[in-house]
């Protein structure tokens, strides 16, 4: 798309400017996805290139390496032991022995059952001792998937350690060929606490992230391809692989009510995220501008009043507001007493009323945070900019759109993006406040039902805690949330002024 010069852009009318900006936006989005595609292509190409390089190194090192290195291909750490690196060699050898012992005693059995996640579940067999049928434990699909995947990951670690073993032996060969000494254990310790101390510090966090974030995420993704639910718990009734059937059901809007429910809840989730984010953002900014305006007295008092809203725990505030607008709550009692209503109005049974109420109350609890953030930023905008704008004849609206708003967006762009993503997954506000909302019969699915104010994250919670315990569906929804959030994050991060125009506010 051809970019207009500044003079060409100024000559456009209002609607032409809007169309031009929309065209620029979609062109940027298209370019972004094209760049992502190129990046994925380069990544795949780099992966195969790296594998090819490793295979080449495998053959080269075996051909050129010493006898110690050749033996290291079969006995881990042999080259280290032969060169006097006792601790390194023993650690390599210990890992090999432990891996072989685990694989041939336990791991192979788990991996062998991964294809169907078990053959025989818990059942009853006749016991001659008790002269009766007794329960006998069978396979456990959950444990098979858990330990089977762990065993596969351990196999990948084994390959990495094996590669490291003969590579280190070959490095020792090169050092000895040059007449240099190979590093000893004390040299390794010195590197761990000095030259490579950054790696030492990062080791524990990386292990923690792998164990408590990466692996659970991988396990959750695999659940989406099974029939794991309340009827197939993996113990009394085994579950098995289903392939892409769960995804097909979720996107089937013609013959499955599940597809309709997903489309309906996804649409409301995005609408909620837009309103919840930008209403708080602009109203909080407006409140900060009004309080900071010259001539306003008792500024600290006004700020303190608004901050009181967030001083009370959100859990208490949301539950109180939920009961306040209940059918038998104080609001209905007040409206009936004042003659505005003859019968109680059920706010949480009406789709439009419940959604508006949710957004308004979220503004009440969210605006003070933005007011405080905006106050700090507004105080740092140079007054010279406003003085120059006034001299040039700029009105307050022009000063806001040309100075205040660009400055705020530049500083708070990353916060605005994370706030939007946070509102997509805003479980607390929607669940605690909208917990009394009446379920919508149109959203009845095999995983339970949802109300018109439910987001994908609260729907996911209800699916997993209901009587059906539809974990497979919850896993699919979790994957879809990740995809939606990832796309929005990539587009938003590349479009925000904080990353596009870093030099403008230096």
Protein Blocks (a to p, Z undefined) as FASTA:
>chain_A
ZZddfklmmmpcfklmmmmmmmmmmmmmmmmmmmmmmmmmmmmmmmmmmmmmmmmmmmmm
mmmmcfklmmmmmmghklmmmnopamlmmmmmmmmmmmmmmmmmmmmmmmmmmmnopabd
cdddddfklopacddddddfklmmmmmmmmmmmmmmmmmmmmmmmmmmmmmmmmmmnopa
cddfklmmmmmmmmmmmmmmmmmmmmmmmmmmmmmmmmmmmmmmmccdfklnolmpccdd
ebjmlmmmmmmmklpmklmmmmmmmmmmmmmmmmmmmmmmmmmmmmmmmmmpghiahklm
mmmmmmmmmmpcfklmmmmmmmmmmmklmklmmmmmnopafbdcdfklpmklmmmmmmmm
mmmmmmmmmmmmmmmmmmmpcfklmmmmmmnopafklmmmmmmmmmmmmmmmmmmmmmmm
mmmmmmklmmmmmmmpccdfklgcfkbccdfkbcfklmmmmmmmmmnopmklmmmmmmmm
mmmmmmmmmmmmmmpmklmmmmlmZZ
